[in-house]
Amino acid sequence: MLFLRKPTKDDEKEIRQCYKRSVSIHQPWTFEPKDYAFTDLNLHRLEANVQPENISSIRLLAKSGFIKEGYSKNYLNVGNQGWRDHERWAIVNEAWPHKHP
């Protein structure tokens, strides 16, 4: 992490608040993302890339209707700790072409 100045107590407080907010983002969703993405945003496709050892996320994706489409070798440098393989999961809005002439 790079700081342009020495962190203050207020900075630490803000960092802690951001962390608490981010934890809630990474919890299993309370609504299906496909409902919002396909209905409200009218998207055609959603993709998720997840590390193969992240079984909880894989189960969540599969339960929500995502299908494993492939495997990406050295997909992402996670935490600057090295390149990690990822599985690619996706779900397609089958009704999408019917909404658009």
Long-range contacts (C-beta under 8 A, 24 or more apart in sequence): 28-60, 29-60, 32-64, 32-65, 33-64, 34-64, 34-65, 34-91, 34-93, 37-93, 38-93, 38-95, 38-96, 42-96, 42-99, 43-93, 43-96, 44-92, 44-93, 44-96, 45-90, 45-91, 45-92, 45-93, 46-90, 46-91, 47-88, 47-89, 47-90, 48-88, 48-89, 48-90, 49-75, 49-76, 49-86, 49-87, 49-88, 49-89, 50-86, 50-87, 50-89, 51-78, 51-84, 51-85, 51-86, 51-87, 52-85, 52-86, 52-87, 58-87, 58-89, 61-89, 62-89, 64-91, 65-91, 66-90, 66-91, 67-91
